[in-house]
Amino acid sequence: MAARNRDLRPDPQGRYRPYLGWKVGVDGERRQHRFNLGTDKREAERRFAKLRELYDENLRVYGSGGQELWSPLALSYAEKIARGEYRISYPPLPPDGGYADPLLEYAQMVHTVRGWFPSLDLVPEDPALNEESNKLTQRLTGEKLRGLEGELKDLGVLPTGRTLPEKLIAGSLHSAFDDYESEIRNHSLKPGSSDLTPYGRLRLERVKRFRKSHDDIPLHDLNFDACSAMIAHWRNRPVGARGATSRDNARHHIGELMRFFRWLDTTQKYGWQFPRGLERVNRKVGMKDSEPKLSSITKNVYSVEELTVLNQHATPIERLLFYVGLNCAMGAAEMGRLVEEDFLPKTKHEHAERLHFAGPAHTNILIQ
């Protein structure tokens, strides 16, 4: 069979109905599946992009042996996305579905399916049941770990005074840093290009310093105390090649560290949980005794008379920058980004009356 065109083009009725992926019909024949994405082109493009992402994930899980087919489970989710349902509910496991303990295995299945299809916003249909299942799983895991701990101590493998963690979490701190760097790269691109923004590059530099400054511990050891110690490291303004880290730089690193912890809590890959009380840890960076204290006025300012003289002797372009700086509080960075379309001559300010602006509209230049 010739390959079907997967480009989004409307049919005679204005519907976007692309083919994507293969399936086996009730007659046992292998054929391509067709989706109905509606009549709105922009929404259809959004749905189609989600479907392609889901299909690729489906092939990674079920595509072994050269069978590039939609699995029934993935195809059921794909049909919901085609209808515009982006949040997928995972129903409770049926008692006669072949599960040894449907309650115990419910949270495990939610976690497993999320791992199969990370692009999906998959949520438990019954949150209370999922919470109960999670608690049951953790209790069972804890019991088995305590039993294993006793056996290892009897064998002399686990030293006296050492214990196994309450919860096993796969992965290490540095592997999580690797994935966090990928997250930053994916969300810090310049519009319409694959180039990182300056801020994105700055964030990657901070993560690089995290990797150098913090040991590669297992994630199950990344508890409240370990996270607090990482924050304290930057609060103390560590000494680098050019001396002690500046106060602002330390604050930015602590902020990035907290963003990393929150991301690690939300990603489904590791199952790590944000330690309770970590948000209340002191993150204030102090000043050294040798650093000058700020006074009430830190910069020299011009008097009204001096501003008048400057205005009288300024060129037209200097006067424009002068007015923009005074009226819009713009600095050099903001002024450097102004373009011609930002200037709207003879335009009345939308809040002119409330702000008591005087003068006719034709004398105004509005900067948006």
Secondary structure, DSSP 8 states (H G I E B T S, - for coil): ------S--B-TTS-B--EEEEEE-TTS-EEEEE----S-HHHHHHHHHHHHHHHHHHHHHH-GGG-----HHHHHHHHHHHTT--EEEE----TTSS-S-HHHHHHHHHHHHHHH-TTSEEEES-HHHHHHHHHHHHHHHHHHHHHHHHHHHHHT-S-TT----SS---SBHHHHHHHHHHHHHHT-B-TTSS-B-HHHHHHHHHHHHHHHHS---BGGG--HHHHHHHHHHHHT--EETTEE--HHHHHHHHHHHHHHHHHHHH-TTT-----TTGGGS-------TTS----S--S----HHHHHHHHHH--HHHHHHHHHHHHH---HHHHHT--GGGEEET---TTTTTTT--S-GGG-EEE-
